[in-house]
Amino acid sequence: MPTVQKSKQLKLALLAGVGTLFTHAAQAQAPAATANVEAVEAVVVTGTRLTAAGFTAPTPVTVLGADALQRRAPANMAEAVNELPAFRQSSGPTNSPRSVIGSGQQSPDLRGLGASRTLVLVDGRRYVGSQLNGTADMSTLPVSLVDRVDVVTGGASAAYGSDAVAGVVNFILNDRLTGFKGGINHGVSQFGDGIENNMNLGWGMKFAEGRGHFIIGGDVVKAEGVGNFYQRSQYSAEPGLIASGNARPAGVPAQQWLGSGVELIYPSGGVVLSGPLKGTAFADDGTTYTMTLNNVFGQNMVGSKQNYSRNSVLHMRLYQPFYRNNAMARLNYDITPEITMFAEFNYAFNSNKGGTGDTYLSTGIIVPNTNPFIPASVKNAMAANKLTSITLGRYNSDFTPYRTNSEWNLRRGVIGARGHIYKDWQWEAYYNKGQNIQDFNILFPDRVNISAATYVVTGANGQPACGPLATNPNITAADALIVSPNCVPFNVFGQTNSKEALAYVAHPATAHNVIKIDVGGLSLSGNLFELPSGPLSFAVGAEMRKESVSALADPRSQVGAFVTGNQATYAGDRSVKEAFAEFGAPLLKDLPLALELSLNAAVRRTDYSTSGAVTTWKAGVSYRPTDFIRLRATQSRDIRAPNLSELYLTRSTGGVSNILNPFSGQVGRISSISGGNPTLTPEIADSFTAGIVLQPHWGFTQGFQASVDRYDIKIDKVIASIDSAAIILRCFNGEKALCSNIVFDNSQFGIFSVSAVPQNLKQLHASGTDVELYYRVPMQLLPVKVPGQVEIRSLTTFVDQLTTIDNATSVNGAGYSVQGGAPISGNVTVTYALNRLNASLQARYFTDTHWDASYVGPDDPSYNPAASNSINKNLFPGQVLFNASASYDLIDQDTRKLQVFGTINNLLDKKPPVIGAAAFNQNGTQLYDLLGRYFRAGFRFNF
């Protein structure tokens, strides 16, 4: 929750609030951009609950100030945050091309530990989630009302509660805006696509002789998206991944990335896959032609060019379309000089209409010779070859790709009061209520109905009809029980089916989900008494929270009929009671080699209705031996409680075949149980950060600031699921804890069922180094007089550990796109300001990055092409991308300003390596820029 300082303490409070020298740099750049904002009377302090003037928190905090937000002109707050190298962009319209579920949502993922381990706050208060797993969407906050973003890059559960394992993203609102502030901009790629229009507007006013202040603002964004990879010429050669097969020649790896000629073997009208008629294909009108199936590797063929534009990677969208609008209002009113009431409301609507995902492939439809849709020439050939059936493959572009028409509606309200009591003691009480409603409507293939409808016989009336389920060679006995009534026969030869036939095999999967959160909090902070080196600061508080989810899915999803998705219907809630305390003790001050030495300690006791009580804590030290060096270190115990989906997801049972039971030596079929696990307990993390901050102040070093911080996060009892086969094998190998998930019986096979629900099983270990550099060039010291001002800021993250430990197996995903991200990433921004002109050049970079830690490529000393996990290319080159921006103040008169601005992302049109882009798109974090050079221009105003 926010902590408050009077205006006379503002300078010291800002320094204490962020715990890093870069806050001063960010604030120093802001005056020209915030000319219409009055002197702030209250600030939010991130990383600590303490409010003592002069206290410096030992926790590293990175600040994204108002000036940086304006330079980059983000369409939403997520775009700005994801440029910080400590974040892994794991969601959003540009990084979820295969998925149409939640592609309009953008949740922060610090350190690549997962979005569920990063806590999102607004003015220090927990934000409502936008997904069933509780993760929050950053894009729901109006750009016009956000003053800055504070990122705590370390565990913060003792200060803010569960989920702050990797850190905290705290959006600080400009609650003292006076007058109008807004802007309009238009974005488009150099190819004329990717059109995005953005409008934001904010307004604030004082009333009641300055005792009250009201602000309101909102954003509207519409993005048209970009088509698939074929929209960019560099991918027209059709790169792709092939499986070489067990009979591959010596020296050839098991998997191969090829730069060209990779196409699926399935045309849109179908093709016979085996037997004497292999290669008999069908055009969309149902006529036959011959397709040469040479150089076939699994589902792909190489060098054919007979099935151009049918590639499993390249048919994904480069950018999903979306529409978004949001609004927020806030009211502050001083009841007395010591007491301020406040209220806040925000609304957000997000729509993803027209987004597309995978195209469904039929890889082995058995078509008996009794099917009346078989063309006469094919039926004659079957008779001549004495075939009773053929096996068909098909690229089902007539009823896929998956298409979405989904919406999210967020409502959130806060009411509270804060004030000052005896001397410098401050208090705050608030109630925070949030709700997010998801309505999914996604066109998915119904795999069960497909199996039923593609088995066609001649009906009693002489017309094609769906055949009896009992003799259907394409359907299992379990699936036969959930076939929809009124089956419509489907012609697999060509694409000539009626709307009714298409609607039977693909129809909307719908869901109505409601996520709610209620939080009440009370806190008190101040100075207990004076120590020789300063006041002993103290904060104490309590919070109560209730979280709930309600998920209602359509009947077909509930029985698992679709090829993907299949959300369950379930509901659950939990209540949380918390109490916390924090101390800040100055130990030494103004001594030789000890200008400042202070300790910071916090503890929080959290009691969950679902899993009991747990204690989190932190202890830190800040030491300043001289006026230009500060050392800091923090050790903390943090937690992530299981989300409500992990706890309450309805359990379902499915059959799994070809399972080996090592206890009996038999192979058979089992029932596998999946769903939630109400016995889950919180994940436990031990986090350590240590760093140094430098701020010399002589000669050309004045204006230079630097910080280097090392982080190490070890998470135990990580919540994860293991598949049924692995549970059986690991139980057999001695992991007795997993044996309780197996129900043994007296059958010959020996196992009846396996529970594959989430459990507290794994460990995670993340470590690395963050480096921040800032230099405000002392222009007055230059040998040649140069007008204006130059500033340089650099942010870099080095990742050396992102390891998942499961039993005796560990995989370090640092430097791998699938498991983590780039080993080194960062950005450098150079800004030049001269009177009304402001220009900047940003270089964003990442170093060479592997694709998938599951594979071993030639760059690895352990590479063996004979191994089943060998691959010809697993390392892809890093890149440096340049972004340019400029603005000019047409009007700059007191509180009135009119500014035009423009940005060019990927200024030099740096193209990604074709195979690298395809690999990172198939699975993992897309590090490369897929859109190419992108322009944005608009204007901003204050008055």
N, C-alpha and C positions, 0 to 999 in steps of 0.2 A: 504494500500500500504506500501511497506517497508520504513523504515527510516534508516538513515545511520550515522555511526560514523567512524572517522578515527581510525587507529590502536592504536594510543596513548590513545584513550578513550575506548578501547575495554572492559576492566575489569568493568568500571562503567556502560557502556552501557548494558552489559549482565545483570547486576543486575537490572537495570531499566527496561529492556525489558520484563522480565518475572514476575516481581512483587511478587516473592516468593523466599524463601531461597533455594528451591530445585534445582533451576537452577545451583547454585554453586556446589551442590552435583553432578548433572548430568555432568557438565563440568569437574569436578575433575576426573571422571572415564574415560574420553574419550581419553587421550593421547595415550595409547597403541593401541587403535583401529583406530586412525587416524594419524598414523605416516607419511603418505604420503601426508597429506593435509597441505598446507602452512598456514602461519599466515593470519587470516581473516582480510580483509580490510574493510568489511562492514557487518553489522549484521541487521537482521530484528527484530524490536521491536514489540511485540504482546501486545495488550491491551491498547495501547496509541499511539497517533500520535506525541507525544513530543520526542525531541531528546537531551534534556539537560543532560549533564553528572551529575550523582548524583541524578537525579530525580527518585523517587520510586513510581510506579503506585499503587494505592490502590486496583486494581482489582485482585482477585486471579487467578493465572495461574498455571496449572500443566504441567510439562515438561516431555516428553518421549524422553530421550537422545539417542545418537548413541550407547552407551554401552548397554542400555536396548534392543534396537532393535536387536543388534547382538546376545545377549544372547538368546532371544526367537526365532530367525531365522524365522520370519514370512514369509509366502509365498506372502503376500501382506500387504500394510499398514493398511488395515482394520482389519486384525487379531491382529495387535499390539494395535491399538486404542481401540478396543472393550474389551481388557483386563482391561482397566481403569474402576473402578466400577461406575463412574458417567454416563457411557453409557449403554443404553439398546440395546442389539443386536436384532433388529427387522427385519433385512433382511440378505440375504446371503444364500449360499448353505446349511449351516447346520441348519438354523433357518426358512427356508421356504419350508419344505418338501411337503406341500400340494399344493404349487403354482409352476407353471412352467413359470409364467409371472414375469420376473425380478429377478429370483432366482440367477442369476449370478452377480447381483448388490449389493453393500454393502455401504449403506449410514449411516452416523453417526446420532445417536439419543440421544442427551444429556438429562438427567433427565427424559427420557420416555415421553417427551412432543411431540414427533413426529419428524421425520427427516426433515420435512419442516420448523422446528423452530430452526435448527442448521445450521449455515453458514459455508461453507467450503472455505478456502482461500489457495492460494499457494504464498508464499512470500508476504503475505498481500493483495493479489489481488483475487477478486471473481472468483471462478472456474465455468466452464460451467456445467449445469445440465445433468444428464443421464436419467432422467425420465420426463414424461410430467408434473409432479407436480413440477419440478424444482430441485429436490434433486440431489446431486452430488455423484458420485461413487468414494470412496477413493482408490479402488483397481487399478485405472487407472494410478497411479503415480509409477515410478520406485523406488524400494526399494534401489537400489544402489546409487541414487542421493539425497535421503532424509537425511538431517543431523540430524534433530530433529523434534518433533511435539509439538507445544504449544497449550494447550487447555484453553481457557478463560471460566471459569465455572461461567458465569453470563452474564447478558444482555450487549450487545456491539453494539447496533444499532447506537448510537451517533458516534462511531468510524468507523463502517464499513457499516452501512445501514441496509436495511430490512433483515429479516429472522434470525437475531442474537438474538432472544428472549431467548433461553436457553443458548446460548453461541456460541463460535467460535472454529473451529479446523483449525489451521494454520500450513501447512506443509512448513518447512524451508529447502531450497535446499542447498546442498554443492556446491556452485558455484566457489570454489577455488580448486577443486580437480586437482591434478597433477599426471599423470601416470595412470596406470590401477588399477581398484578395481572391484572385482567380486566374484562370488561364484556359486557353484552347489550343490544342495542337493536333496535327495530322501526321501520320506516319505511313511510309510506303517503301517497299524494297525497290532496288534498281530495275527489277523485272516487272514492276507494276502490280505485284501481288503483295500479300501481307498487309493490306490496308487496315489501319487502326486509327480511330478517331477518339479523342479524349477531351473531356471538358470537366473542369473543377471550379468550384466557387465556394468561398467562405465569407462570412460576415459577422462582425462583432460590435457590441455597443455597451456603453456604461449607462446606468440609470440610477435613480434615487440618490442623486448627488454623489455618485461614485461608489456607493455602498454595494451596488449590484453590477454584475457583468454577465452578458449573454453572448454566446457564440453559436453559430450554426454553419454547417458546410456539407458539401457532398461532391461526389464524382460520378461521371457517366463515361463508360468506356465500351466501345464496340470494335471487336476485332474480327475480320472476315476470314482469317486463317490462310493457310497455303496448302496447295494440293500435295500429292505424293512426291517421292524422290525423282520421278520422271520429269517433274517440272524444272529440274536443274540439269543442264546438258552434261555435266561431268559424270553423271551416274548412268548415262544412256548405254554405256558398255555393259551394264548389268553385273556388278560385283556380287559375290555371295559366298556362303560357306557350304562346303560339301563334306560328306563322310566318305573316306577313301575305301572303307570296307576291310574285312579281315584278310582278304586275298590280295591285298595291295602288294606291289613290288617292294623289294628291300630298299630301305632308305626313304620311302614315302611315309609321311606321318598319318596318323589316324584321321585328323581333320585338316582341311585345307581352305584357307581364304584365297579366293581367286578374284582378280581384278576385272574380269570380263566373262561374258558368255554363260552365266549361270541362270538357268530358267527352270521353273517347275515343269514336271512332266505332264501336268494336268491341264488340258485346255478347258475353256469355259463350257464347251459342249460335251466333254467327256472323251475318254480314250480307253481302249481295251489294254490291260496291263500285262497280260500273260497269255500263254497258250498259242495255238496256231494263228489266232487272229490278233495277236499282239501288234499294237501300232495302228489298229483301225480306229480312226478318230471321227468326231462328229462336229460339224460346223454349228453355229448358233441356230441355223434354220433346220438342223437335223440331218442334212445331207452328209454323206461319208467322204472321207479323204484319208490318205495314208500319212501317218506321222512316224518318222524314223526315230526310234528310241535307242540311240547309241550313246555311249559315254554317260550312262546313267549311274548316278551315285545316290542311292536312297530315293528321295522325292525330287531330286534335281537331275538335270542333264546339262552337259557342258558343250558349248560351241554349236548348238543346234540352230538357233535363231528361228525355230518353227513356232515358238510360243512366246514371242516377244511381249514384254510388259507383264509377264506372269512371273514375279519374283517375290519370294516370301518376305524379304526385307524392304524392298523398294516401293511396295504398294502402301506403306505407312505414310501418314501425313507428316509434313515437316512442321506444321503449326496448327493446332486445333482452334477452331473459331469459338468465340464466347461473347457474351454480353454481360455487363456488370454495372450496377449502380448502387451507391451507398450514400448514407447521410448520417450526420451526427449533430447533436445539440448539447450544449452544456450551460448551466446556470450556476453562478456563484452569488451569494448574497450575505453581506455582513450584518447579522442580527444585532451584534454589539461589536465594539472594537476588538473584542477577544474571541468572538465566536462567528464562524462562517458556515453557512449551510450551502450544500452543493447538490446538484442533480444532473444526471447525464443520461442521454438516450441515443442509441445508434441503431441503424437499420441497414441491412445489406441484401441485395438480390443478385444472384449469379445464375446465369443461364448458359448452358452448353447445348446449342441446337445445331445439328448438322455435322457434329464431330463424328469421325469414322475410325474404326480400328481394323482388326484382322479380317481377312476373307477366309471363310470356312472351306476346308478341303475335304472332299470325300476321297479316301485313300484306298478303298477296297469294297465297293458295292457289288454284291453277288447278284447277278441278273439271270434268273432261270430262262430257259428257251420258251417258256409259256407266257412271257411278258408281251402283251399285245403292242407295246410301243416300239419293239425292236424293228428297225427298218427291214424291209423284205430282203434286201441284198445280204444283210448281216444274218438274218434268220436262215437263208439258204446256205450261207457259208458255215454256219454252226451245224446244220444238218449234214453237210458234206464232210465235216470233220468230226461228226458224231459227238458234238459238244452239247451237254445238257444245261450248261450255264457259262457265262463269261464274267470276268471281274473287271469292274470299271472304276477309273479314277476321274475326278471332276473338280474343276475350279469353279466354285458356286458363286459366281459374280451376279447371278440373277436374284439371289435373296440375301446376299451379304455384299460389302463389309458391314460389320456391326455399326449401327447408327444410333445416335443418342439425341434425346430431347429431354434434358434433365434440368432441374432447378433447385436452388438452395435459397432459403429465406431465413435471415438472421434478425433477431430482435434482442436488444440488451438494454437494461436500465440500471442506473446506480443512483442511490440517494444516500446522503450522509452529512456529517458535520465535523468540523475540526476547530481547534481553538488553542489558546494559550492560557495556562493557569500560573501558578506560583512561579515567579522569576522566569526562567527559560524553559519551563516544562510545557510540552505540547501533547495534545491528544487528538485522536481521530476515531470516529465510528462510522461504519458504512454498511449498506446492504446492496448486493450486486446480484441481479437476476438476469439470466440469459437463456435464450432458446434458439435452436437452429432446426429448421424443418427441411428435409431433403425429399424431393419427389423425383425418383428415377423413372425414366421411360426409355428403354434401350432395346432396339431391335436385335434380338439374338436368334441364332439357329436353334431349333428344338431338335436335339440329336435323337430323341426317342421317336418323335413323329417322323423324322427323316427316315429312320429305319423302317417304320411301318409303311410310309407312303411310297417308298421306292420299290417295295415288293408288290408288283402289280400283276393281276390276273384278269382274265375275261369274266365279267360278271354274268349273272343270270339273264340280264337284258341284252347281252352281247356287247356291252360297253366296258372299257377299262374300269377296274375296281381294285381296291386294296385287298391283298391276299390274306388268308387266314394267318393269325399270329402264330398258331401252333406249328405251321410249316415254313414260317419266314426264316430264311437262313441268316438274316442280318440283325436279328434282335435276340437279346438274352431273355431268359424266363422272367428275371426281375423287371426288366424294362417293359416287357409285355403287359405287366400289371398297371403301368402308368401311361399307356398310350391314350391320347385324347380321342374322344368319340368323333364320329362323322369324318372319318378319314377321307382325304381327297387324294386320288392317285397322282403320282408325280412322275413325269416323263424325264428320265435322266439323259436322254439322247437329244442334245441341242438345248436351246433356251426358248422353248415355245409354250411354257406352262401358263395356265390361266392365273389371274389374281388370286382366286380361291386356293389354288394349289400352292402358290407361293406363300400365302398367308398361313397355311396349315403347317409348313415346315419352318417358318420364321415369323415370329410375332413378338410384340413388346414384352420384355420382362419389366415389371413395375415394382416399385417399392415406395413406401411412405415411412420415413424415419424421423423421429423427433428426439433431439438431444437437448437436455436441460441441465442447468447448473444454478444453484442458489448458494450465495456466499455471504456470510455476515462476519464483520471483523471489528475489533476494538483494540487500539494500541495507545501506549503512553511512552513518551521519551523525554529525556532531559539529562541534567547533570546531577549526580548524587552528591558529590562534594569535591573540593579542590585537593589535588595532589600537588607535590612540589613542582611538577612539570606541566600541570594543567588539570582541567576537570576530568573526573571519572564519569564517562558517558554511559547511559543505561537506557535500554528500550525493552518494553515488555508488552505482550499482547496475546490475544486469543482469537481464534477464527472457528467458525462452524461452516461446513459445506455439505450440500447434498447434490449428488449427481444422478442422473437417470437417463436411460435410453429406452426407446420403444421402436421396434423395427417390424414393419408389416410388409410381407412380400406376397407376390401373386401366387396362385396355386401351382403353376408349373415350376416356378423357382423352388417352392417348398419341397417338391418331390425330386429335385435335381435333374430336371428334364433338359435344361439348356446346356450348350457346350461349355459355357463359362458363366461366371456370375453366380446364379443360384443362391441369392441371399435367403437366409432363414428368417422366420418370424420368431421374435423373442422379445423379452423386456426384462429390465433389471434396474436396480438402483443401489446406492450405498450412501451412508452418511459418514462424515469425517469430523472429528473434533481435534483441535490443535491449540497448543499453547507454546509460546516462544519467549526467549529472553536473549539480549545481546549486551555485551559490555565493550567499551573502548577505553583503554587505560594508557595515558602518556607516561612513559617511565623515565625518559631522559629528555632534556631540552637545552639547547644553546650551550653545549659543552664541546671541548675539543674532540673531534672525530665522533661526535654524537650530537649533531644539531637537533636530531629528533629520533626517538625510539618509542614506538607505541605497539601495544598488543590489542588484538580484536578477537573476541570469542562469542560464539552464539550457540544456542541449543534449542531444539524444537521437539516436542513430544506430540506424536500424531497417533490418533486412535481410529482405526478403520472398523466399521461395522462388519466388514467381510473377513478381515484377516487379523484383527487385533492391533496392538499398539507397537510402535517402533520409534526409536529416537534417532534424530539426525543432529549433527553438530558441525561446527567449523572453528578453527583456531588459526589466527594469522598474525604476522608481525610485519611492521613497516619500519625500516631503519634508514636514516639519512645521515651518513657520516660527514658530508660536506654539502654546500649549497647547490651542487650540480649533480649529485648522485643520490639515488634512492634505491634501496633493495627491498624487495617484498616477497613474502611467501605465505601460502595458505594450505592447510590440510583440512579436508572436510569429509564427512560421512553423508552420503546423499541416497535418495531412494527414487524408484519409479514403481508406483502401485500398478497392479494389473488393471487394464482398462475394462470397461463394462462388457465389451464384446468378448474379450478373453475369458471373462468370468461367466457370462450368461448365454452365449451363443447356443441356440438349441442343438442338442446332440442328434446326429443322424447316423444311420448304419448303412454301409455299402459293402458290396462283395469285392474281394481282391483275389485274383487267381494266380496260379503259378508261384505260390509262396513256399519256400523251403522251410521245413521244421527241422532244425539240426538235432533236436532231442530224439526224434523218431526216424530221421533220415528220409521222410516222405515229402512229396510235393503235393500241395492241395490248395483248396480255396478256404478263405476265412472271412468272417464278418469284421470289418474295420469300423470303429466308432470314432467320429470326429465331432467337434463342437467346443463349447466352453468348459472351463474347469473352475468351479467355485472354491476349490481348496487352494488356489494359487496364493502365494505370498509376495510381498514387494521385492523387487530387485534391490540389491544393496551395492552401493558404489563407494569406493575410497578414492578421493581425488586429491591430487597434489599439484600446486602451481608455485613456481618460483621465478623471479625475474629481477631485472635491473632497469632503472629509468635514468636517462642522462639528459641534462639540460645545461650545457656550458653557456657562458655568457660573456666571453671575451673575444674581441676581434671579429673575424668572420664566422666564428662559431655562435655568436649571439643570434637567436632565432632558430637554432637547431635543437631538436628534441628527438630522442630515440628511446624505445623500450624493447626489451627482449624478454619473453616469458616462456618458460618451459612448462608443459602440462603433462600429467600422467593420470589416467583414469582407469581404474580396474573395477569391473562390475561383476558381481557374483549373483547366482540364482537368476540368471537371465531367462526370461520366459520364451519358450520356443516349443515347436512341435517336431516330433520324429515320426517317420512313416512306420507302418506296421512291420514291414520286413526287417527294418533296422532294430526295432524294439525286440523282436524275437531273437535276432542274432546276438545283440548285446547282452540280453539276459543269459543266453547260453554261454557267453564268454565271461560271465561273472558279475555283471552289473545287477546285483540283486534288487536295487531300488526300482528297476524297470520291470521286474518279473511280476509285480503286483498289477501291471496293466494287461496281463495275459490271462485269459480264462482257458485252462486246460480241460480236456474231456477224455473219455475212454474210447473215442473213435480211433480208427487205424492211423489217421493223420495226427491226432493228439491235441489239436487246438481248436477251440470253438470260436473265440473272438479276441481282438486286440483293441485296447483303448488308445487311440493316437491323438488324444486331446493335449492342449498346451500344458507344459510343466516347467517348474523352475529347475532347468537342467544345465544350461550352458554358462560360459563366462565370456566377457568381452574385455579387451585391453586396448586402450587408445593412448598414444603418446606422440608428442611432437613439439614444435617450437613456433611461436608467433613473433614476428618482428614488425614494429611500426617505426617509421622514420618521418620526420616533418622538418622542413627547413623554410623559414621565411627569410629570403635573401635580404641581407642588410644593404639596400641599394645605395645608401649614403656613403658606404665604404668602398664602393666600386671605383676603380681608377678613372673610369669614364662616366660622366653623369648620364644615367639612363632614367627616363621618366617611368612612372608606374610602379607596380609591385609584382614580384614573382614569388610564388609559393610552390613547394614540392611536397607531396605526401606519398608515402609508399606503405603498402600492407602486404605482408608475405606470410604464408603458413607452410611449414615443413612438417610432413607427416611421416613418421617412421614405424608406427605401430597402429594397426587397426585389426586386431587379431581376435578371431572367434575360436574359443576353446570348447571342445565337446568331447568329454571323456579323455582319451589319450591323444585325440587328434586336434591339431591347431592349424588354422589357416590365417596368415597375415594378409589382409586385403589392402594394406597401404600401397598405393601406387597401382591399384587395379580398378578399372572402371566399374566392373560388376559389383565388387565387394566394398569399394570405398571411393576412390577418386584419384586425382593426380598426386604424386608424391610431393611436389612443390607447386604452389600456385600463388598468384598475387597480382597486384596492380600498382602502377605508378602514375600519379596525376600531377601534371605541371600546369599551373594557372597563372595567367598574366592579366592584371587589372590596370586600366588606365582611364581615369575619369569615368565616362559612361560605358566604356567597352570592357567586357570581360571575356577572355578566351581560355580554353584549356585543351590539353591533349592528354589522353589517358592510354597507357599501354597495359593490356591485360594479358597475362601469360600463364602457361602451365608447362611443365617439363614432360619428357617422354613418359608415357603411361601404358601399362599393360592392360589387356582386355579382361581376362578371366583367370583367377587363381586356380580354377579347376584344371586348366591346361598348362602344358609345359612346352615352350617354344625354343627355337635355336639360340636365343639369347641367354637361356638358362644353362648353367654347367651340367645339370642333371638331364638335359634333353636326350631322349632316346626315341627315334622315329618308330621303333617297333612297339612302343608302349601305347596302351589304349587311350591315354590322355595327351598324346603328342599332337602338336599343331604346327603348321608351317610358319605362322606369324601370330605372335601374341603381344608384341610390343609396337606401339605406334608413336609417331613423333609429336613432341610438344609444339606449341605455336605461340606467337605473339600477335595479338590483335590490337589495332589502334582505333580509338574512338575520339572524335573531335567534337567540341561544342563551342558556341559563341553566343553572346547576348549583347544587346545594345539598348540603352535607356533612351527612348524617344522623348519621354517626359520624366524629369526627376526634380520635383518641386515639393519640398517638405514631405508631406504624407502622400502626395500624389505621384504615381509612377506608372509609366507604360513602357513595357520592355518587349522587344522582339528577340526571338532566340531560335537557334537551330542546332541539331546534333546529327552527326554522321557516325553510325556504328559500323565497325569493320571498314574503316576509311580506305584501306588499300585493297579491299575486296579479297582478303586472304581466303583461299579455298582450302577446305579440309582434304586430307588424303582420302581417296575414295573408299578404300577398304576400311580405314579407321572409322570414318563416319558410319559406314554400314555396320561395323562390328558394335560400336557404342550404341547404335540405334537398336540393334537386335536385342541387346540386353546390357544394362548398365547405365551409368551417368553419361549423358551426351555432352562431352567437353567441347566439341567443335561447333562453330557457327554454321548452321545449315542454310540460313536464309540469304547470306551474302550481304553486300553493302546495303545499309538501311538508313533512310533519311527520315528525320522528324523536324517539323518546323511549327512555330506558333507564336503566341504572344501571352504575356502575363501583365496583370495590372494590380495596383493598390490605390485605393483612394478612400 
